[in-house]
């Protein structure tokens, strides 16, 4: 049961991210901004 919930949750998150950025460039920018946010949080 928990595995099914995790899979559904991951699919929802992935579809949200992909719908938010329609192009490969948008995906790259989103990943870059996520990396910057993690870097700033770690320091």
Buried (B, 14 or more C-beta within 10 A) or exposed (E): EEEEEEEEEEEEEEEEBEEEBEEEEEBEEBEEEEEEEEEEEEE
